[in-house]
């Protein structure tokens, strides 16, 4: 019922579609693949929809020689896209949720969080090391990663290896790995490799005991103008309830810690039998200091869905189709876990990590 009402927004009385929906995306191959996959899903749900894809470069795409954590801008990959959204040049933007800051600029909201791909990190080996793992690589092997979170956890877990910075999009990093002898392996998100069709390059997927993932990792998000009720309604059908609740808890955890790209914060979440579990951790840059804990909360998705008129967003996510009690519980879980770690001294670890990183 809802969908038939909705499509009428885009149709005139005679059945002709009047509205073209413009989707903004980064220019990188992965971003294009992700945006195309969302376009396909929308076309399946709304066959009469006309979609146009608008690709643009972002600061993060242009500054390729500096570690992300040094550029010191939380909205590295999102600012230009949001500017286009603000100027009405596009109607929605597809992001990796991992790239979206926990506080969005006023007037924007995440209207859909799609079903999460594998959120874990993966080891991609230099062809000469095929068949090996981080455990079996020769001592002092150099591992490339651009992430403080990955480096902190892996330095502690694999002290015999050396970790060095590597930047660039997926294509560039794989090229650097394969064509030079600088790196024995690099660490990348399994989700991106899978979406690019490079799953065969994954030598090892890192479980939570080796490396917990980044907030929102593996999930795609659709950012829209908060005032565009029709677009918000249209994309909300793409929400995956479990992913939404997990990512709200993760984002609330990060927000309460005030972490961004420039501090090592990691999470692990799961939903089992209407219980949401969140494990969160903060690390010193070398991984020696670590505070980590797990909390849980009940979430009932069969609860009465609250009529979402005028409802607030939860850490930037608008999900009127989910029960308000579940959304509130997920957000509170993240905040509570962050407060627990802060009460144990997380702030000192994060402040030191930030200062050390700024001094590099």
ABEGO torsion letter per residue (X at the ends): XAAAAAAAAABBAAGBBABBBBBBBBABAAAAAAAAAAAAAAAAABAABBBBBBBBBBAAAABAABBAAAAGBAAAAAAAAAAAAAAGABABBBBBAAABBABBBBGBBBABBBBBBBABBBBBBBAAABGBBAAABBBGBBBBBABAAAAAAAAAABAABBBBBBBEBAAAAAAAAAABAABABBBBBAAAAAAAGAAAABABBBBAAABBBBBGBGBBBBBBBAABAAAAAAAAAABBAAAAAAAAAAAAAAAAAGBBAABBBBBBBBBBGGBBBBBBBBBBAAGABBBBBBBBBBBBAABBBBBABGBBBBGGBBBAABBAAAAAAAAAAAAAAAAAAAAAGAAAAAAAAAAAAAAX
